[in-house]
Amino acid sequence: GFCPLSPAGAQSTQLLVEPPWKPAVLWDRVTLTCQGSGTAGATTWYKDRRSWRQEGRDNFTVTESGSYQCQRPSSGLSPPVMVSNEPLVLQVPARALLEGDTVTLRSRS
């Protein structure tokens, strides 16, 4: 399922990333989903801090590297999610990690 990139329970707009690994990489076919108050039709998307698309969809598959945010009318602007095009990455789960957790790392190229 989707995994939030920031703490659960926050009453704000969040960007969920699938697959749930960070850093997110373009060649992983990353899907971003905007989650927050208000209707999905009012979702505004930002790429590299500039208004990018407003087409009523609350999710899409990323086709360009960059920094993505979304805005929902009742809960504001999400924290940014960076999607890179690095040829080699060491990834960790996108969920919040606590000291003592067992963590699976993923090295991909």
C-alpha positions, 0 to 999 in steps of 0.5 A, spaced: 500 500 500 501 507 500 506 509 505 506 516 508 513 520 507 511 524 514 508 522 521 501 519 520 496 523 524 498 530 521 492 534 519 495 537 513 496 535 506 501 529 505 504 526 498 504 518 498 509 515 494 509 508 491 513 504 491 514 506 498 522 507 498 526 513 499 529 516 495 524 515 490 527 514 483 524 516 476 526 509 473 522 506 479 515 508 476 513 512 482 506 514 483 504 520 487 498 521 491 495 527 494 492 526 501 488 531 504 482 535 506 477 537 500 475 534 494 480 531 489 478 535 483 481 541 487 488 538 487 493 543 485 500 540 483 507 543 484 513 541 480 520 545 483 516 550 487 512 552 480 504 551 479 505 545 474 498 542 473 491 542 476 487 537 472 482 534 478 486 528 479 489 526 486 495 521 483 499 520 477 505 517 475 512 521 475 515 522 468 520 527 470 525 528 476 524 534 480 521 536 487 513 535 487 508 538 492 500 538 492 495 543 495 488 541 497 484 547 499 482 545 506 489 542 508 494 546 505 501 545 501 504 538 502 511 537 504 516 536 498 517 529 495 524 529 491 524 524 485 531 523 482 534 520 476 540 517 479 543 511 476 545 508 483 541 509 489 541 506 496 534 506 499 530 505 505 523 504 507 519 511 506 515 510 513 518 513 519 523 509 522 525 509 530 531 507 533 532 500 534 528 498 528 530 492 523 531 496 517 531 493 510 536 497 505 535 496 498 541 497 493 538 499 486 542 500 479 
